[in-house]
Amino acid sequence: MSEAKFTHLQDNEFKLLGHLTYLTVANLLKKETQSFNNCIKNKSLKNIVINLKEVQNTDSSGIAFIVELIRLAHIYEKEIIFHHVPEQMLAIAKLSSVDELLINKKESI
């Protein structure tokens, strides 16, 4: 099984990489979101930047993970800005009717 990683780079910047699938998402939620949770609670930060350039493969579980991050950020009135959203992720999001969550927040593909 290939892994996925959710890495805190600095301040409000994160990187999501690897295979974002049903085999890897549960581990991300359990082990790799603590720094994200700390970041969204930081009152001095207005937004969170997540770079998706190194996501190699995704399925609907990957979209569910992204939606969960958006939901958590919304609780603390933070906006997530996605950079380099993969075409595969956009296609799955469109099928799930949640593509606007990514499209409106992405800088570039």
C-alpha atoms as a printed R data frame, in Angstrom:
    type eleno elety resid chain resno       x      y       z
1   ATOM     1    CA   MET     A     1   0.000  0.000   0.000
2   ATOM     2    CA   SER     A     2   1.365  3.409  -0.933
3   ATOM     3    CA   GLU     A     3   1.108  6.060   1.708
4   ATOM     4    CA   ALA     A     4  -0.237  9.555   1.788
5   ATOM     5    CA   LYS     A     5   1.263 12.337   3.864
6   ATOM     6    CA   PHE     A     6  -0.153 15.614   5.090
7   ATOM     7    CA   THR     A     7   2.821 17.768   5.954
8   ATOM     8    CA   HIS     A     8   2.897 21.101   7.761
9   ATOM     9    CA   LEU     A     9   5.478 23.187   5.911
10  ATOM    10    CA   GLN     A    10   5.354 26.490   7.790
11  ATOM    11    CA   ASP     A    11   2.869 28.860   9.389
12  ATOM    12    CA   ASN     A    12  -0.352 28.307   7.413
13  ATOM    13    CA   GLU     A    13   1.086 26.135   4.610
14  ATOM    14    CA   PHE     A    14   0.566 22.409   4.152
15  ATOM    15    CA   LYS     A    15   1.379 19.835   1.501
16  ATOM    16    CA   LEU     A    16  -0.683 16.750   0.725
17  ATOM    17    CA   LEU     A    17   1.139 14.067  -1.207
18  ATOM    18    CA   GLY     A    18   1.018 10.456  -2.261
19  ATOM    19    CA   HIS     A    19  -1.939  8.187  -2.890
20  ATOM    20    CA   LEU     A    20  -5.060  9.682  -1.321
21  ATOM    21    CA   THR     A    21  -7.365  6.646  -1.304
22  ATOM    22    CA   TYR     A    22  -9.590  4.607   0.982
23  ATOM    23    CA   LEU     A    23  -6.461  2.704   2.046
24  ATOM    24    CA   THR     A    24  -4.659  5.828   3.281
25  ATOM    25    CA   VAL     A    25  -7.236  8.425   4.354
26  ATOM    26    CA   ALA     A    26  -8.081  6.875   7.731
27  ATOM    27    CA   ASN     A    27  -4.413  7.018   8.737
28  ATOM    28    CA   LEU     A    28  -4.223 10.675   7.680
29  ATOM    29    CA   LEU     A    29  -7.208 11.550   9.840
30  ATOM    30    CA   LYS     A    30  -5.806  9.703  12.853
31  ATOM    31    CA   LYS     A    31  -2.139 10.616  12.712
32  ATOM    32    CA   GLU     A    32  -1.387 13.535  10.445
33  ATOM    33    CA   THR     A    33  -3.962 16.248  11.079
34  ATOM    34    CA   GLN     A    34  -2.865 17.467  14.523
35  ATOM    35    CA   SER     A    35  -0.774 20.351  13.147
36  ATOM    36    CA   PHE     A    36  -3.681 21.288  10.860
37  ATOM    37    CA   ASN     A    37  -6.014 21.372  13.868
38  ATOM    38    CA   ASN     A    38  -3.555 23.575  15.743
39  ATOM    39    CA   CYS     A    39  -3.207 25.872  12.751
40  ATOM    40    CA   ILE     A    40  -6.933 26.438  12.229
41  ATOM    41    CA   LYS     A    41  -7.267 27.366  15.905
42  ATOM    42    CA   ASN     A    42  -4.640 30.107  15.524
43  ATOM    43    CA   LYS     A    43  -6.627 33.339  15.582
44  ATOM    44    CA   SER     A    44  -3.922 35.347  13.807
45  ATOM    45    CA   LEU     A    45  -4.172 33.243  10.620
46  ATOM    46    CA   LYS     A    46  -6.946 34.045   8.149
47  ATOM    47    CA   ASN     A    47  -6.451 31.224   5.674
48  ATOM    48    CA   ILE     A    48  -4.750 27.900   5.174
49  ATOM    49    CA   VAL     A    49  -2.859 27.014   1.991
50  ATOM    50    CA   ILE     A    50  -2.761 23.377   0.890
51  ATOM    51    CA   ASN     A    51  -0.564 22.342  -2.026
52  ATOM    52    CA   LEU     A    52  -1.924 19.277  -3.833
53  ATOM    53    CA   LYS     A    53   0.736 19.098  -6.560
54  ATOM    54    CA   GLU     A    54   2.204 15.824  -5.307
55  ATOM    55    CA   VAL     A    55  -1.072 13.913  -4.961
56  ATOM    56    CA   GLN     A    56  -0.430 10.976  -7.272
57  ATOM    57    CA   ASN     A    57  -3.755  9.206  -7.126
58  ATOM    58    CA   THR     A    58  -7.084  9.781  -5.452
59  ATOM    59    CA   ASP     A    59 -10.554  8.325  -5.111
60  ATOM    60    CA   SER     A    60 -13.755  9.459  -3.424
61  ATOM    61    CA   SER     A    61 -12.148  8.926  -0.005
62  ATOM    62    CA   GLY     A    62  -9.594 11.567  -0.944
63  ATOM    63    CA   ILE     A    63 -12.410 13.977  -1.752
64  ATOM    64    CA   ALA     A    64 -14.040 13.132   1.578
65  ATOM    65    CA   PHE     A    65 -10.754 13.963   3.319
66  ATOM    66    CA   ILE     A    66 -10.615 17.355   1.553
67  ATOM    67    CA   VAL     A    67 -14.248 18.070   2.480
68  ATOM    68    CA   GLU     A    68 -13.457 17.216   6.112
69  ATOM    69    CA   LEU     A    69 -10.542 19.676   6.120
70  ATOM    70    CA   ILE     A    70 -12.844 22.363   4.703
71  ATOM    71    CA   ARG     A    71 -15.462 21.561   7.351
72  ATOM    72    CA   LEU     A    72 -12.938 21.803  10.183
73  ATOM    73    CA   ALA     A    73 -11.546 25.089   8.850
74  ATOM    74    CA   HIS     A    74 -15.050 26.514   8.511
75  ATOM    75    CA   ILE     A    75 -15.700 25.913  12.224
76  ATOM    76    CA   TYR     A    76 -12.851 28.325  13.007
77  ATOM    77    CA   GLU     A    77 -13.809 30.735  10.209
78  ATOM    78    CA   LYS     A    78 -10.755 29.936   8.104
79  ATOM    79    CA   GLU     A    79 -10.612 29.686   4.329
80  ATOM    80    CA   ILE     A    80  -8.605 26.964   2.625
81  ATOM    81    CA   ILE     A    81  -6.784 27.881  -0.565
82  ATOM    82    CA   PHE     A    82  -5.826 24.901  -2.712
83  ATOM    83    CA   HIS     A    83  -2.821 25.079  -5.015
84  ATOM    84    CA   HIS     A    84  -2.207 22.708  -7.928
85  ATOM    85    CA   VAL     A    85  -5.426 20.696  -7.725
86  ATOM    86    CA   PRO     A    86  -4.958 17.518  -9.826
87  ATOM    87    CA   GLU     A    87  -7.361 16.974 -12.725
88  ATOM    88    CA   GLN     A    88  -8.313 13.544 -11.352
89  ATOM    89    CA   MET     A    89  -9.360 15.134  -8.066
90  ATOM    90    CA   LEU     A    90 -11.449 17.760  -9.861
91  ATOM    91    CA   ALA     A    91 -13.155 15.077 -11.962
92  ATOM    92    CA   ILE     A    92 -14.116 13.031  -8.900
93  ATOM    93    CA   ALA     A    93 -15.260 16.145  -7.070
94  ATOM    94    CA   LYS     A    94 -17.452 17.044 -10.036
95  ATOM    95    CA   LEU     A    95 -19.062 13.595  -9.993
96  ATOM    96    CA   SER     A    96 -19.723 14.089  -6.282
97  ATOM    97    CA   SER     A    97 -21.107 17.617  -6.879
98  ATOM    98    CA   VAL     A    98 -18.512 19.179  -4.591
99  ATOM    99    CA   ASP     A    99 -16.182 20.512  -7.280
100 ATOM   100    CA   GLU     A   100 -16.985 24.118  -6.397
101 ATOM   101    CA   LEU     A   101 -15.293 23.560  -3.036
102 ATOM   102    CA   LEU     A   102 -12.048 23.083  -4.941
103 ATOM   103    CA   ILE     A   103 -12.641 25.260  -7.991
104 ATOM   104    CA   ASN     A   104 -13.480 28.417  -6.074
105 ATOM   105    CA   LYS     A   105 -10.487 27.954  -3.797
106 ATOM   106    CA   LYS     A   106  -7.801 26.822  -6.195
107 ATOM   107    CA   GLU     A   107  -5.069 29.075  -7.505
108 ATOM   108    CA   SER     A   108  -3.877 26.863 -10.335
109 ATOM   109    CA   ILE     A   109  -4.036 23.314 -11.595
